[in-house]
Amino acid sequence: MFKKKHLSKVELLAGKIQFVRTNSVKPGLRDLYRTILALSWPRFAVAVLSIYLLLNVLFAIAYLADGSCIAEMQPGSFSSAFFYSVQTLSTVGFGHLYPANIYGDIVTTIEIVVGMFFTAVVTGLIFVRFSRPSARLLFSETMVISTYNGKPTLQIRVANLHHQAMVEAEFRMMIVRKELIDDDEGARRFYPLKLEFDRLIIFPSAVTIRHIIDETSPLHGVSQQQLVASATRFMTSIVCIDTVIQAPVQSQMGYIASDVRFGHRFVEIYTDHPDGRLEVNYGRIHETEPLDSH
């Protein structure tokens, strides 16, 4: 039993599957580091600016606690104390204001050390955020079940948004659904789905990932209503190597039963040019059409 209940809500997949964790272990410093790295750039900038302003406000209050600790500072002036703190935290120091007693020396010293630490941490975080590779893979918003080579086939489309091709791409897909096992209605079973191909030497633009629904498939004979009733979830993962940074990247997507379109197919996005070039229309990655549209 955990001594303290901790509730966190974490979106584990990039799709519509979301888990709410209760009675989990309280996040530690390493989790805080991962959380900061997972922030978007605007949120990261807001977080850094907020901490920076908070530190200066706290030290400004500390300087005001002894109105005579900083020479040439206007007594009781929060703005003077705040901007002196800004100068000290950045270790700039314009020389007009300076510590006037031992209390001012101690607080100034503490702030300089905190400023050095803050600068080092933020610099490290910015470096990691810039240097880590990004998958930039765009998954289709829906899955389709259409006829492919005369057989029903589950399909999704994935596009590489990088201007350079990625290599050694590996594709994985599986489903999880509720099943009645030993009269336990809450049992969840995981089934890997065999793909038409699960590796690509080169991943230049966009590709359609297919799972043929034959007699060996866990989706054989399953209808839309059965997918909803069994709370079927689809999980897809792609791992490949960025040829520019020479580092592996990974991305994933989750789908729910309502994301599956029966009797649809993805529209054609490739156009052949007379000069041999192959044009890819990324604006139609998500578009589907009924099978009987032609």
N, C-alpha and C positions, 0 to 999 in steps of 0.2 A: 504493500500500500504506500502511495506517495503521501507525504506529510502535508503537502499543499497542492490544491487543485489549480491547474493552470489551463486556461482555455485559449486556444489559438485557432484561427481560421486560415488555412493555407490552400491556395489553388495549386495543386500538384501537377496538373497538366495544362497545356496551352489551350485546350479546348473547353468543353462545358462541364467537365468532371471536377467537382470540388469536394474536398474532405474537411470536416470539422473535427479537430482533435480535442478530446477532453482528458483530464488527468494525465497529461503528458509531462515529460521532464521540463522544468523551467529552462528557457534558453540561456546559454552562457555567453561568454565573450566571443567565442568562435562563431556562434550563431549570429551575434550582432555584426561581426565582420562580413559574413555571408549576406546578411540582410542589406547592409550598406552597398555591397557590390551589386546586388540585384536591383537596386533602385534605378529608375530612369534618370537620365542626365538632368532634367529640370528638378526632379525631387532631390537628387543628390546635391545640386547647387543650393537649393533652399535649405537642406539639412546643414550643410557646411556654413552657410551664412547665418543661420539661426544660432548655431553653437558659437560662432565667432562673436556675434552681437551679445549673446548671453554671458560669455566670458568677460567681455569688456564692461558690461553692466555690473557684474559681480565685483570686479576689481575697482570700478569707479566708486561703488558703495564702500569698499574697504578703504579707499583713499579719503572719502568724505567722513569716515568714522573718526579720523584725526585731522581736523581742518588745517593743521599747521605742518603736516608731514611732508608736503610738497611745496617747495619754495616757488614764489611767483604765481601760485594757483589762486584764483579768486575764491575766497572762503564761501563755502556752501554752494558753489556753482557745480551742478552735476555735469554740464556740458564740458567744463574745463577738465574735470576729473575723468570723464569718459574719453575725451580725445587724448589726454595724457596716457590713458590706458591703451588706446589704439597705438600710439607711438611706441610704448614700452613692449606691448605684446608682439609687435613686428620687429622689435629691437632696432628701430630707426633712431629715435631720440633726436629731437631738433635742438636740444640744449637750452631752450628758454625755461622749461620747467625741469626741476631736478629734486631728488630726495633731500629733505631738510633735517631729518632726525633718524634715529635707528629704526623706528616703526616704518617710515617711508622706505628705508633701505631694504628692510626685510620683505615688505609687500612687493616692492619693485623687483627684487631678486626672484621671488616666487613666480611673479608674472612672466619674467624673462624665460625662466625654465619651462613654464607652461606653454609659452609662445613657441619655443623651440620644439617642444614635443608635438604641439598642435600642427605646426608647419610640416614636421617630418611625417606625421600620420597622414595628413591630407595629401602631401606630395606622393606618398606611397600609394594611396588609394587611387589617385588620378592616374599614376603610371600603370597600375594594374588594369584599370578600366580601359585605358587606351591600348595597352599591349595585348590583352586577351583576345583571341580570335572570336568572331561572331559567325554563327552558322548562316543566318539570313536565308532561311528556307521558308517558302510560302506554301502552306498546305491548302488544298481546296476546302471550302467551307462545308461541303457535304460529301457524302459517299454515294455511289450509284451502284445498283445491281442491274446489269444489262447482259445481253447475249454477246459472247466473245468466242469465236471459233465454234459456234453452235452450242455452247454451254453457258449457263448462268454464271456470272462473274462479278465479284465485289471489287470495286475500283475506287481509288483515290488518285488525285493528281498533286504533284509536288514540283515546285519551281525553284531553281537556284537564282537568287536575286543578285549574287555577285557578278561582276563583269568578267571575272575569270572563272574557268571551269574548276571544279573540285574533283578529286580522284578517290579511288578505293571506297566508293559509297556502299554502305551496308544497310539493308532495309529489314525491319522487323515489324510484324503485326500480330496482335493477339486480341482475344475477346475475353471478357469476364461477365458471367451471368449467374443469376440465381437458379438453383436447381433443388429439387426435392431429393434429399439423401437421408435415408434412415429416419424418415418423417421429420426431418429438420428443414423447414421451409427457408431458413435464413442462410443456408449453405451457398457459398459462391465458388464457382469453378472457373479455372483459367484454362484457355485453349489457345495454343499457338496456331496461327494460320499459315499454311504453306503457300508461298508466293510463286508466281510464274518465274520470277528471277529475284534473287535477294542480294545481288551484288552488281555494281557497275564499275568498270575500270575508270571511265570518265563520266562525270555528271556535269554537262555543259549548261543546260537551260532548264527544260521541263520534262518530266517523265510521268507516266501513268503506272501506278503499282497495282497489280491484279492478283486476286485470290480466286482460283477457279472453284466453284461450288459443286463438287462431285459427291459421290457416295461416301467418301472418307472425310468430307468437310463437316465440322460441327454446325455449319449453317445450312446443311442440306435439308431442303423442304421447309425452311423456316419462313414465316410470313412476317409482315410489318407488325401485326397485332401480337405475335408471339415474341418478337424482339422487345416490344414495349412491356409485355406481361412479365418477362424474365429479367427486366431491367438490364438489358445487354449493353455493355460498354465496349467500345473499340479503342485500342491503344496502338499507336504507331510511333516508331522510333527510327531515326536515320543518323548514322555516324559516318563521317567522311573526313577527308584531309584537305585543308586549305592549302593550295599550292603556293600562295604568296607568303604566308607566315610559316608554312611547313609545320602545321600543328593540327591535331584532330579536333573536330567540332561535332556537336551533337544537338539535335533538336527533336521535339516530340509533339504529338497532337493527340487529343482525345475526342471521340465522337460518342454521341448517345443515339438511341434507337431512332429518334425523330430526325436525325441528320441523314438517315439512309433513304435514298430515293429509288424506289423500285420502278423498273421499266423505263429508266432514263439512261442517258449516256452523256459523256462530256463532249462539248462542241469541239470541232477541229481548231487548233490554234497554230498549226504550222502551215506556211505558205512557201512553195518552191519558186525560186526566181530563175530566170533563164541563165544567169551567170553562175549558177551552182550554189548560191547562197540559200540558206534556210531561215526564213523569218518566223519569229515566235511572238505571238500577240499575248503579252502578259495580262492585258486588260480583260481577257476572257478565260482566265484560269479557273474561275469558279462557275462558269456558265455550263448548264446542262440543257438537254432537250429530250422530249419523249422519243422512244424508239420508233414510233410510227409517224414521225414528223417528215420522213422522206419516203 
